[in-house]
């Protein structure tokens, strides 16, 4: 892949498109701009995802504490709705 960038080609080779699409979690058509991205009508809360990214960088014992807190909160919300 690096060789393709060093050669300054505009596009990656076509045989890599399925792998790139899978890695990015989109279809090949979405990757090439032929189809609009599907988000199920939902917008992503970027503040929340930034925080999750920060949590991922914590040491495992701290991450475990965060997960336990989230599980407790989500469990209590589930019982309220159920």
C-alpha positions in Angstrom: 0.0 0.0 0.0 2.8 2.4 0.8 4.3 1.9 -2.6 1.0 3.1 -4.2 1.2 6.3 -2.1 4.9 6.8 -2.9 4.0 6.5 -6.6 1.4 9.3 -6.0 -1.4 7.3 -7.6 -4.8 8.8 -7.0 -6.6 5.7 -6.0 -5.8 2.4 -4.2 -5.8 -0.7 -6.4 -9.3 -2.1 -7.0 -8.5 -5.5 -5.4 -8.0 -3.7 -2.0 -11.4 -1.9 -2.0 -13.3 -4.7 -0.3 -10.7 -4.9 2.4 -10.6 -1.1 2.9 -14.4 -1.0 3.0 -14.6 -3.7 5.6 -11.9 -2.1 7.7 -13.8 1.2 7.6 -17.2 -0.4 8.2 -18.8 0.8 4.9 -19.7 -0.7 1.6 -17.4 -0.5 -1.4 -20.0 1.8 -3.1 -20.0 4.1 -0.1 -16.2 4.1 -0.1 -16.1 5.2 -3.7 -18.8 7.8 -3.3 -21.4 6.0 -5.4 -23.8 5.5 -2.6 -24.6 7.7 0.4 -23.5 6.6 3.8 -26.2 4.7 5.8 -26.5 5.8 9.4 -30.0 4.4 10.0 -31.3 8.0 10.3 -29.3 8.6 13.5 -26.6 11.2 14.0 -23.5 10.2 15.9 -22.8 11.9 19.2 -19.2 12.9 18.6 -18.7 14.1 22.2 -19.6 10.6 23.5 -17.4 8.8 21.0 -14.4 11.1 21.9 -14.9 10.1 25.5 -15.0 6.5 24.6 -11.7 6.9 22.8 -10.2 8.4 25.9 -11.5 5.5 28.0 -9.9 3.1 25.5 -6.5 4.6 26.3 -6.8 4.1 30.1 -5.1 1.2 31.8 -7.2 -2.0 32.0 -8.2 -1.7 35.7 -9.5 1.8 35.1 -11.4 0.7 31.9 -12.9 -2.1 33.9 -14.2 0.4 36.5 -15.8 2.5 33.7 -17.4 -0.6 32.2 -18.9 -1.6 35.5 -20.3 1.9 36.0 -21.8 1.9 32.5 -23.3 -1.6 33.0 -24.9 -0.5 36.3 -26.4 2.6 34.8 -27.6 0.8 31.7 -29.1 -2.0 33.8 -31.0 0.4 35.9 -32.4 2.2 32.8 -33.4 -1.2 31.4 -35.4 -2.1 34.5 -37.1 1.3 34.5 -38.3 0.8 30.9 -39.2 -2.9 31.4 
